[in-house]
Amino acid sequence: SQTKASPARCVPTDIRGPGAPSSISAMADVRTGISEEPLDIPSFVASVSGPEVGGVAVFIGTVRESAAVPGRESKSVVRLDYEAHPTLAATRLEAIARAAGERWDLSRVRAVHRTGSCGLGEPTVVVACGAPHRTSALEACHWLIDELKATVPIWKREVYADGSSWVGAQGPPGRDRKAGVAAPQGPE
């Protein structure tokens, strides 16, 4: 199930949710989550810092106004809507974050992705890695965001003033982009 953070902004101490298994790796302190709440970026950065950390790498994905869907490049995006698989997204996100912690010499790893509606400029994903040395932090952060985008079942829908389109061949299962089910299409 998706993690709902409290208070109104998602911060690293809230991202695992009640009853979730511990996300502390033997090699690195790993915390991940899927959140319907806005992301508190300064808290994420602070959560990977510490006296043993000599380098922090952070990737923050935000909503941009330019469309990514082929054939829709001339449209302006007004918001993005994200949906995540109710169990597999969190499981896969934690697995790849743990893999990063095992592959590189990391002290701390954080990875959280938003769901729901996100306005222009709003952060939608944050990956933060703290390591004794910058090379490990930078390489792990780059690998982790690429793996997240390629393998975590999270779907993105671009919303325009006159319609919307799922990014990729289709949206979530049962919501075929071409058929327009739950994703109304604007004029071609």
N, C-alpha and C positions, 0 to 999 in steps of 0.2 A: 504494500500500500504506500501511497505517497506520504511523505513527511510533511506535516504542517507545523511551521515554526511559530513560536510565541515569544515575545510580543509580536508586533506587526511586521518587524523586519527579520529576515533569516540571518542568523549569526552562527558561527561555527559550533558553539556549544549546544545549539538547538537542532542541528541538522540530522542527527541520528534518530530522533523521535523516541517516545516511550516504548519500552519492550524490545527495541531493536538490539541485535547482537552487537557486542563490542566491536568497534572498528579500529582497535589498537593493534597494529602489526608488531611482531617481534623486532623488526628492523626499523620501522618508521611508524609514527603516530599518524594513522590514516583515518580520515573522516570524510564521508561522502553523503550526498542526499539529493532528493528531488523535492523542490519546494514550490508551493503556490504563492509564497510571500516574497516581497522584494528582497534583493540580496544586499547585505551590509558589507560592502567591499572593504572599508578600513578594518573591520573586525576580522575578515578573512586574512588580510595581509598580516595583521598582528598575530593571528593564531599560528602562523608558520614561522614566526620570528622567535629568537631565543638566544641565550648565550653560546650555545653550541652551533648556531647557524651563522655561516659566513656569507651565504648568498641566498637570496629569495627571488624566484621567478614567478610571475603572475601573468595569466592570460585572462582578459575580461572580454567576453563577447557582448555586443550591444545591438540594439535594433537600429538598422540604417534605413533610410528612405528609398534607396535604389532597389528595384526588384531583382530577384535572382532567378525567377522562373523563366525558362526560355519562351520567347514570344510575348513576354510581359515587361521587357526591359524599359519600355517607355512609361510605365505606370509608376506612380509614387506610392510607396508603402505607408500606411497610416498607423499600422500596428502589426505585431506578430502574435499568433495564437499557437501555443505549444501544448501537445498532449504526449503523455508518456505511458508506456505499458505499465499497468498497475503493480506488477511484481518484478518483471524482468529488467526494467530500466534501472532500478536501484541495485539489483543484484549484479548486473553487468558493470555498472559504474564503480561499485566497490571492488569488483574483481580486477578491473584494469588499474585502479588506483593502487591496490595492493601489489600488482605486478610491477608498477613503476617503482614502488618502494623496495622491491626485491631486486630489480634490475640496476638501479642507481643507488648511490650512497646518499640517501635522503634521511633527514631527521623527521620531517613532517610533510604530509600531503593532504590537501583539501580539494575537493571537486564537488560542485553543486550546480544543478541545472534547474532553471525555472520551468514551470508549467503555467497554463492560463494565458491571459492577455497581457502583452507587454508593449508599452508605448515607445515612440521614437526616443532613442538615446538611452533607454533603460537597459541595465545589465541583465543578460539572460543566462549567462554561464560564467562561472569563475573556476579556474584551476590555479592552485598556488602550491609551490613546492619550496621547502626550505631545506638547505643542505650545508654541510661544512664548507663546500666549495661551489663556486658559481657554475662550473661546467655541468655538474650533475643536476643542479636545479634547473638550468636552462634546457638541457636535453630532455629531462623527464617531463617538464611542463609542455614542451613542444610535442613529444610523443603522446602524452596523455590527452591533450585536446584533439589531436588527430584520431586517436583510437576512440575517444568519446563520440566524435562526429560520425565515424565510420561504423561503429558497432553497438552503440546504446540505442534501444528502440524508443526514440523521442522523435515526434513528428512536428514539423513546422508548417504553418499556413500563413502566407502573406495576405494581409487584408488591405484592399485599396478602397478609395471612395466609392467605386462602382462594382465591387465584387471581391472575390478572393480566389486564391489558388494554393494548393498544397505544393510544397517544395519537394521535388523528386517525383518518381513515377506515380506514387499514390500516397495518401495520408494513412492514418491508422487503419488496421484491418476493418473491412466493411465500409470504408469511406473512400471509394474510388474517385480520384481527382477528375478523371475524364468524364465520369458520369455526373459529377457535380453533387453527389450525395453529401449532405452536411458541409459542403464547401462550394457555395454558389459561384458560378463563373460569370465574369463580366464579358462584354463583347470581345470577340477575338481580335 
